[in-house]
Amino acid sequence: MAIGLIIIGDEILSGKRVDQHFAKVVQLLGARGLQLGWAEYLGDEPERIAATLKRTFAGGDIVFCCGGIGATPDDHTRQAAATALGRPLRLHPGARDSIQQRILEVAAEAGRTVDLEAADNLHRLKMAEFAEGAELIPNPYNKVAGFALGTHYFVPGFPVMAWPMIEWVLDTHYPQLFNRDARTEQAALVFEAAESTLTPLMEALEAQFALVKVFSLPHVGDAKTRRHIELGVKGEPAQTAAAFALLCAELERLEVEYTEI
């Protein structure tokens, strides 16, 4: 089981808004000893969203989906999730009650009465229509709930709402996964070497240490530093330490200049 992230919105793909969810979700997971396995960006296309969700529902991963759960014509995520599962949309009583409570609270704060049967207030209840069988994700910002279907969790696109809702899901449903697998990372800056020269070493390290992944991040150099590669290993602590020791020994044997970081 991996943890995935789906971010939905034409405004992200067009560049009108800069995505903030990816970095924040990585941070929220990292604070709990977890890591993101994959991420996808989608526009406001109902068929593509439904097809993507159909695939991810079948995969069994934990998936957070941000955006498209409002009630405007460009919000398609609620219907797409229902389509992907072959279920009808149903008005969720708990979500309806929360929305109506919010409407009454806003009206009371403004010192006015409100008709819950007015057309605009009835339209707001569209945000309480989820695929049959959905469970609620509380929204501490404005009480308009998100929803969960299996291990898929759907939250608004607004960071001020989405981030505490994602934290709630993690802390409520997955504390047993926190810090379960200890991981460390060690790396060195390798100067003036070609990746092709280092590839056999990287392959040998991964073959010898099953619980370690090797990474290579080239840098072309600039006014502050020479051309170099950040070469490192990450994974289970004991194997990471052994793999890094071997990596350094092999760099010395190859007479390659490096410095540990």
C-alpha positions as CSV (number, residue, x, y, z in Angstrom):
1,M,0.0,0.0,0.0
2,A,1.4,3.4,-1.1
3,I,0.1,6.9,-0.4
4,G,-1.0,8.9,-3.4
5,L,-2.1,12.4,-4.1
6,I,-4.5,13.6,-6.8
7,I,-4.7,17.4,-7.4
8,I,-7.6,18.6,-9.6
9,G,-8.2,21.9,-11.2
10,D,-7.8,23.7,-14.6
11,E,-6.3,26.6,-12.7
12,I,-3.3,24.5,-11.6
13,L,-2.6,23.2,-15.1
14,S,-3.0,26.7,-16.7
15,G,-0.7,28.3,-14.2
16,K,-3.4,30.7,-12.8
17,R,-2.7,29.2,-9.4
18,V,0.5,27.6,-8.1
19,D,-0.1,24.2,-6.4
20,Q,0.6,24.2,-2.7
21,H,-0.7,20.8,-1.9
22,F,2.2,18.7,-3.0
23,A,4.8,20.2,-0.8
24,K,2.4,20.4,2.2
25,V,1.3,16.8,1.9
26,V,4.9,15.7,1.7
27,Q,5.5,17.7,4.9
28,L,2.5,16.3,6.7
29,L,3.4,12.7,5.8
30,G,7.1,13.2,6.7
31,A,6.2,14.5,10.2
32,R,4.5,11.1,10.8
33,G,7.3,9.0,9.3
34,L,5.4,8.4,6.1
35,Q,6.2,9.3,2.5
36,L,4.3,10.1,-0.7
37,G,4.4,7.3,-3.2
38,W,2.9,9.0,-6.3
39,A,1.1,12.2,-7.4
40,E,-1.1,13.1,-10.4
41,Y,-2.5,16.4,-11.6
42,L,-5.8,16.5,-13.5
43,G,-7.9,19.2,-15.1
44,D,-11.6,19.7,-14.7
45,E,-12.5,16.9,-17.1
46,P,-15.2,14.6,-15.7
47,E,-14.3,11.6,-17.9
48,R,-10.6,11.8,-17.1
49,I,-11.2,12.2,-13.4
50,A,-13.6,9.2,-13.3
51,A,-11.2,7.1,-15.3
52,T,-8.3,8.0,-13.0
53,L,-10.3,7.3,-9.9
54,K,-11.6,4.0,-11.3
55,R,-7.9,2.9,-11.7
56,T,-6.9,4.1,-8.3
57,F,-9.9,2.6,-6.5
58,A,-8.8,-0.7,-7.9
59,G,-5.2,-0.3,-6.7
60,G,-5.8,-0.3,-3.0
61,D,-3.6,2.7,-2.1
62,I,-4.3,5.4,0.4
63,V,-5.3,8.4,-1.8
64,F,-5.9,12.0,-1.0
65,C,-7.8,13.9,-3.7
66,C,-7.8,17.8,-3.5
67,G,-10.3,19.9,-5.4
68,G,-13.5,19.8,-7.4
69,I,-16.0,18.9,-4.6
70,G,-17.8,22.2,-4.7
71,A,-21.2,22.9,-6.3
72,T,-20.2,25.0,-9.3
73,P,-20.3,23.8,-12.9
74,D,-16.6,23.1,-13.0
75,D,-16.7,20.9,-9.9
76,H,-16.9,17.3,-11.1
77,T,-15.1,15.2,-8.4
78,R,-18.1,14.1,-6.5
79,Q,-19.9,12.8,-9.6
80,A,-16.7,11.3,-11.0
81,A,-16.1,9.3,-7.8
82,A,-19.6,7.9,-8.0
83,T,-19.2,7.1,-11.6
84,A,-15.9,5.4,-11.0
85,L,-17.5,3.1,-8.4
86,G,-20.8,2.6,-10.3
87,R,-22.8,4.1,-7.5
88,P,-25.5,6.8,-7.4
89,L,-25.1,10.1,-5.7
90,R,-27.0,10.4,-2.4
91,L,-27.6,13.4,-0.2
92,H,-25.7,12.6,3.0
93,P,-27.8,13.5,6.0
94,G,-24.8,14.5,8.2
95,A,-23.2,16.6,5.5
96,R,-26.6,18.3,4.8
97,D,-27.1,19.1,8.5
98,S,-23.6,20.6,8.8
99,I,-24.1,22.8,5.7
100,Q,-27.5,24.0,7.0
101,Q,-26.0,24.7,10.4
102,R,-23.3,26.8,8.8
103,I,-26.0,28.7,6.8
104,L,-27.9,29.5,10.0
105,E,-24.7,30.5,11.9
106,V,-23.6,33.0,9.1
107,A,-27.1,34.5,9.0
108,A,-27.2,34.9,12.8
109,E,-23.8,36.6,12.8
110,A,-25.2,39.0,10.2
111,G,-28.3,39.6,12.3
112,R,-30.7,38.3,9.7
113,T,-33.1,35.5,9.2
114,V,-32.7,32.9,6.5
115,D,-34.9,30.5,4.5
116,L,-33.3,27.1,4.2
117,E,-35.7,26.3,1.4
118,A,-34.5,29.2,-0.7
119,A,-33.0,28.2,-4.1
120,D,-29.4,29.3,-3.3
121,N,-29.5,27.4,0.0
122,L,-30.9,24.3,-1.6
123,H,-28.2,24.5,-4.2
124,R,-25.5,24.5,-1.5
125,L,-26.7,21.1,-0.5
126,K,-25.2,19.8,-3.7
127,M,-22.0,19.8,-1.7
128,A,-23.5,17.1,0.5
129,E,-24.2,14.7,-2.4
130,F,-21.6,11.9,-2.4
131,A,-21.4,8.4,-3.8
132,E,-23.6,6.0,-1.9
133,G,-21.7,4.7,1.2
134,A,-19.5,7.7,1.7
135,E,-18.2,8.7,5.1
136,L,-17.6,12.2,6.2
137,I,-14.3,14.1,6.7
138,P,-15.0,17.1,9.0
139,N,-14.1,20.5,7.8
140,P,-13.0,22.7,10.7
141,Y,-13.0,25.9,8.6
142,N,-16.6,26.1,7.4
143,K,-18.2,22.8,8.3
144,V,-18.7,21.8,4.6
145,A,-17.5,18.2,4.9
146,G,-15.3,16.3,2.6
147,F,-15.9,12.6,2.1
148,A,-14.2,9.2,2.2
149,L,-14.8,6.2,0.0
150,G,-12.7,3.2,1.1
151,T,-9.1,4.4,1.4
152,H,-9.8,7.5,-0.9
153,Y,-10.2,10.8,0.8
154,F,-11.7,13.8,-1.0
155,V,-11.1,17.3,0.3
156,P,-11.6,20.8,-1.1
157,G,-8.9,22.6,-3.1
158,F,-8.5,25.4,-0.6
159,P,-5.4,24.8,1.5
160,V,-6.9,26.3,4.6
161,M,-9.6,23.6,4.5
162,A,-7.7,20.7,2.9
163,W,-4.6,20.5,5.1
164,P,-6.3,20.1,8.5
165,M,-8.7,17.6,6.9
166,I,-5.8,15.5,5.6
167,E,-4.2,15.7,9.0
168,W,-7.5,14.5,10.6
169,V,-7.6,11.5,8.2
170,L,-4.0,10.5,9.0
171,D,-4.4,10.9,12.8
172,T,-7.8,9.3,12.9
173,H,-7.4,6.4,10.5
174,Y,-3.6,5.6,10.2
175,P,-1.7,6.3,13.4
176,Q,-0.7,2.6,13.3
177,L,1.4,3.5,10.2
178,F,3.3,6.4,11.8
179,N,7.1,5.9,12.1
180,R,6.7,2.2,11.5
181,D,9.6,1.9,9.1
182,A,12.7,3.8,10.3
183,R,14.5,5.4,7.4
184,T,17.7,7.4,7.0
185,E,19.6,9.0,4.2
186,Q,23.3,9.7,3.6
187,A,24.9,11.4,0.6
188,A,28.0,12.9,-0.8
189,L,28.8,15.5,-3.4
190,V,30.9,13.9,-6.2
191,F,32.8,16.4,-8.3
192,E,33.5,16.4,-12.0
193,A,32.3,12.8,-12.6
194,A,29.9,11.5,-15.2
195,E,26.8,9.6,-14.1
196,S,27.6,6.9,-16.6
197,T,30.9,6.2,-14.7
198,L,29.0,5.9,-11.4
199,T,26.0,3.9,-12.7
200,P,27.7,0.4,-12.2
201,L,28.4,1.4,-8.6
202,M,24.8,2.5,-8.1
203,E,23.5,-0.8,-9.6
204,A,25.8,-2.8,-7.4
205,L,24.7,-1.1,-4.2
206,E,21.0,-1.7,-4.9
207,A,21.7,-5.3,-5.8
208,Q,23.6,-5.9,-2.6
209,F,21.3,-3.9,-0.2
210,A,17.7,-4.9,-0.7
211,L,16.3,-2.3,1.7
212,V,18.2,0.7,0.2
213,K,17.5,2.9,-2.8
214,V,20.3,4.9,-4.5
215,F,19.7,8.4,-5.8
216,S,21.7,10.6,-8.1
217,L,21.1,14.3,-8.5
218,P,23.3,16.0,-11.1
219,H,24.2,19.7,-10.8
220,V,25.7,21.5,-13.8
221,G,27.5,24.0,-11.6
222,D,27.2,27.7,-11.3
223,A,29.1,30.7,-9.9
224,K,29.2,29.2,-6.4
225,T,30.0,25.5,-7.1
226,R,31.6,23.2,-9.6
227,R,29.8,20.6,-11.6
228,H,28.9,17.8,-9.2
229,I,26.5,14.9,-8.5
230,E,24.7,14.5,-5.2
231,L,25.1,10.7,-4.8
232,G,23.4,9.0,-1.9
233,V,21.5,6.1,-0.4
234,K,18.3,6.0,1.7
235,G,16.3,3.3,3.4
236,E,16.6,1.0,6.4
237,P,19.2,2.6,8.8
238,A,21.6,-0.3,9.2
239,Q,21.7,-1.1,5.5
240,T,21.9,2.6,4.6
241,A,25.0,3.0,6.8
242,A,26.7,-0.1,5.3
243,A,25.8,0.9,1.7
244,F,27.1,4.4,2.2
245,A,30.4,3.1,3.7
246,L,30.8,0.9,0.6
247,L,29.9,3.8,-1.7
248,C,32.6,6.0,-0.2
249,A,35.1,3.2,-0.4
250,E,34.4,2.7,-4.0
251,L,34.6,6.4,-4.8
252,E,38.1,6.4,-3.2
253,R,39.1,3.3,-5.2
254,L,37.9,5.1,-8.4
255,E,40.0,8.1,-7.3
256,V,36.9,10.4,-7.6
257,E,36.8,13.6,-5.6
258,Y,33.9,13.7,-3.2
259,T,32.8,15.3,0.1
260,E,30.2,13.9,2.5
261,I,27.2,16.0,3.3
